[in-house]
Amino acid sequence: MAHAIFTGIVNSNVIDSNDIYLTNRSNEQALKDYAQELGVNYSYDDKALLAQADYVFIGTKPYDFESLAERIRPYITDKNKFISIMAGLPMDYIREQLDTKNPIARIMPNTNAHVGHSVTGISFSSNFGATSKDEVDNLINAFGSAIEVPEDNLHQVTAITGSGPAFLYHVFEQYVTAGTRLGLEKDQVEESIRNLIIGTSKMIERSELSMGQLRKNITSKGGTTQAGLNALSEYDIEGIFEDCLRSAVNRSIELSNQDDDD
Ligand SMILES: NC(=O)c1ccc[n+]([C@@H]2O[C@H](COP(=O)([O-])OP(=O)(O)OC[C@H]3O[C@@H](n4cnc5c(N)ncnc54)[C@H](OP(=O)(O)O)[C@@H]3O)[C@@H](O)[C@H]2O)c1
């Protein structure tokens, strides 16, 4: 995820590449390759890194965070503002582990960051200054768009857009499977639906009309589209998605409570 985020940040030129430093736990070759690919620096000198850094992105797996916190805790300086991309770890817990009163933000990006289209939920601690917030927003807009929410609502963002790509892939998979039952070659159906999804996304992107209006515009009374939509309306699709999203929200809450318990 950090790879996707920093690819976007570097490509957008919101910050001078010379001012970006990467680090990791131990895989120096991967770190070196990645720093070279992006044209940024890397270092394992935590003391020097934290003496200089305005913003410190934390991108370990949640279960690795304690070891990271132990590693950097002695070197934290007043200028460091932390931005966690770790799913589920509450700000209070991050603060406690880092043993700092410094500003903390949590962001919940999604995998579309790889193509510069993450929808990223963001939540700031109350001591995050307005200028710093603007700077963080600029960084986030470099790999998509940002939506600021209170920390408790990051669970909903996690469900709707964090896990969202997987839910949509699942729907598209079902569409392909159903399509192949109509008698066309499987490869042809897959290729057509891939292009259908890309084209439809671009229509949504470029049009100022709502999705409902775009649908209405291509639905003639008594036509084929209307027949298909009538069949769909026999099912409670909204209810199905509500179940899906509520399950993801509940799981996100469970996971963050587990971290509290640990
Ligand atoms: N994937 C998604 O769609 C998504 C979406 C939203 C949020 N997230 C969040 O993104 C975070 C990272 O996920 P990922 O899939 O990108 O993980 P990942 O590929 O395993 O990367 C984790 C990185 O953390 C480094 N690391 C681990 N322990 C460290 C330590 N003690 N000191 C310094 N660096 C350390 C690892 O270094 P080494 O390589 O040297 O071990 C590795 O570079 C997770 O917390 C996840 O919740 C992911």
The ligand as an ORCA input file, in Angstrom:
! r2SCAN-3c Opt
* xyz 0 1
  N      -3.806     -3.508      0.909
  C      -4.842     -2.684      1.011
  O      -5.742     -2.589      0.154
  C      -4.927     -1.774      2.221
  C      -5.956     -0.825      2.296
  C      -5.987      0.019      3.398
  C      -5.032     -0.093      4.392
  N      -4.074     -1.036      4.300
  C      -3.097     -1.106      5.381
  O      -1.796     -0.967      4.862
  C      -0.876     -1.536      5.781
  C       0.224     -2.223      5.029
  O      -0.299     -3.296      4.279
  P       0.568     -3.895      3.091
  O      -0.241     -4.964      2.481
  O       1.100     -2.790      2.247
  O       1.792     -4.554      3.950
  P       3.221     -5.081      3.447
  O       3.283     -5.199      1.977
  O       3.514     -6.294      4.291
  O       4.224     -3.929      3.864
  C       4.523     -3.675      5.204
  C       5.842     -2.938      5.275
  O       6.085     -2.643      6.659
  C       7.474     -2.868      6.906
  N       7.684     -3.124      8.330
  C       7.182     -4.110      9.094
  N       7.640     -4.028     10.352
  C       8.462     -2.948     10.403
  C       9.270     -2.369     11.407
  N       9.298     -2.844     12.625
  N       9.983     -1.263     11.081
  C       9.925     -0.753      9.830
  N       9.210     -1.266      8.833
  C       8.480     -2.357      9.111
  C       7.809     -4.080      6.049
  O       9.222     -4.154      5.886
  P       9.947     -5.511      5.356
  O       9.521     -5.666      3.939
  O      11.400     -5.237      5.511
  O       9.443     -6.607      6.246
  C       7.045     -3.735      4.766
  O       7.818     -2.894      3.942
  C      -1.667     -2.479      6.683
  O      -1.650     -1.982      8.006
  C      -3.066     -2.460      6.109
  O      -4.026     -2.489      7.143
  C      -3.971     -1.860      3.230
*
